[in-house]
Amino acid sequence: MEHAPGPRPDHDAPDHEGTDGAFDDLLANNKKFAEHFDQHGFDGVAHAGVLMITCMDSRIVPLEMVGLTFGDAKIIRTPGGRVTTSALAGCIAGVHLLNVNRIMVIPHSRCAMAAADDDVIIQKIRNASGADASWVRFGASADQRRTLHRDIEKLRNHPLIGDRAAVGGFYYDVDTGLLERWG
């Protein structure tokens, strides 16, 4: 089994000791959240039978955009909403263990992963930081429709998913909030 390389020797490792206060605001927000938290005892299955693979973009609110709520769906976020190896593993677990019988794959408009291919993304990282990310596969592609069709076919034809879940491809417009069926 091949592993991704670790930190490059030509770059200093981050100083984690200087990050002690970096998360204080988030922890304070969590305390406020926990004061009103009433979802204890949840069983962890997808009550609406839905699993969504979408982008890590913060403009996307997966549950809300399809009228679902806490506990209804499993959400997997990847750069560009691609079906990565890890996302595929999540789909298999969801279908077999977490009540998933519908999988939505959802790329979106104005996505950084659709503005170029992996080589351009890798060069942008190198230009921004000097870091060598040539070993990372992002799955970036300007042809979102083609990559979406490839991803949904990967799921539909997978022996552990295909006959156990309906798979659909959709495109989300971050400026209108609308989903369009693409496959």
N, C-alpha and C positions, 0 to 999 in steps of 0.2 A: 504494500500500500504506500503510495507516494504522499508525502506531507508538504504543505506549503512552507516555504522557508520562514525562519523567524526574523527578528530585527536584523537589519543590515549593519555590518561592522562600521560602515562609513558614516553612520548617524548615531548620535547620542541617544540613549534610552531616555524616555520622559522621566521627569522628577515627580514621582507620585506623592512624595512627602509634602510638596508644596500645594497639593490639591485638597487639603483637609477642609477648607471652607467653601470649596467650589460647588458643593451640593447643598449647602445650608438652606437656601431658598426653597429648593425642591422638597427637602425633608420637612420644612415648616409647612409647606402647602399640603404635604401628605398627612401631617397631624390634623389639619383642618378637615381634610377629606375623611379621615378615619373617624372623626367625631360624629359623622352622619352616615357612616357605612352600615348598610343593612342587608348586605348580600352574603352573610355568613352561612355556611352549610351548603353552598352551591355544589352540585354534583360534577360540574366540569364538562358535561357533554354539550353538544350543539343542539339546543332545543328546537331550532327551526331546521336542523339538518343541513345547514349551510357552512361551507368553508370558502373564504375569499382569499385569493392571492392578489395583492395589489402593491403599488409602489410605496416606498418609505416616505414619500413626499407628505409634508405636514398639512397640505391643502386638502388631503383626502380624509374624510371621516366615514370609514367603511360601514359601520352599523347604521348610522343615521341616514346615509344616502340611499339605503334600500328599506328603510322603515323598520329596522330591527333594533333590539336593545340588549342589555347585559344578559349573557348566557345563551343568546340565540345562535351565534355563529363562532367559528374559529377564524382567526385572522392571521395570515402570513404576509409579511411585508418584505419585499426584496427590491433592490435597485431596478427600476423600470417595471416592476410587477412581473418579473420573469419566473418561470418554473425552473428554479435551480435544483441542484441535487438535494439540498436541505428542504426546499419547499416540497419536492416530490416525496421525501420521507414524511413530512408533515401531512400530506394528503393521504398517504397509505395509512398512517396511524389514525387520522381522522375518520377515514372510511371504515376501518376495522374496529376501532376502539371508542370513538367519540360521537357516534350517531350521525355522521356526515353522509348525506345521500345526494347533495348538490354541491358542485364546485364551480365558483365563478373566478375567471382569470380576467383582471382588469388593469390594463395599462391606461395612461391618461395623456391629455393634451399638455403641451409645454413642458414635457419631461426632459430633464438633462440627459437621460440615457437614450433618448430618441434624437438628440441633436447631433450625434456623431457615432462612430464605432469605437470599439475598445481601444484601438491604437491612439485615437485622438484623446480619449479620456485619460489614458495612461500618460500621454505627453502633457496634458493639462496638470496632472498631479505632479509630474516632474518639474514643470515650470513653476508651479505654486510653492513647492516645498523642497525640491531637490531629491525627493524620495523616488526610489525605483519600485514601481508597482507593476512591472512588466509580467510578473508571474500571476497577477490577479485577472480572472475572467469576470467581467461585469455583465456581459450579455447585451451590451449597448448596440442599438441598431436604429437607423433612421427609418427603416421600413417596419413600423409597428404592426401593421396588419399581417405581414408575412410572419414575423416572429410570434405574434399571438396565435395564428393558425398552427404554427409548428408546435407551440406549447400546448394548445388544447388537444391536438392530435396525440402528443406524447402521453397525456393523461387518459384520453379516450382509449388508446391502444395498450395501455399498461395492464398487464395481467392481474395486478392486485387492485386495480381501480375501475377499469373500463366497464365491466358489467355490474358494478356495485353503486355507481354514482353517475348522475347526469352531469355533463361538463359543458359549460358555456363560456364563450369569449365575449367581452364587453369592452367598450371604450368610454372612459369618463372625461367629460369636459370640465376642467377646473374653473372655467369662467361662467358656466351656466348651471353646473351641478347635475347635468343630465347624463344618463347612461345610454349608449347606443349598442345594440346587439351586433357583434362582428363575427360571431361564429357559434 
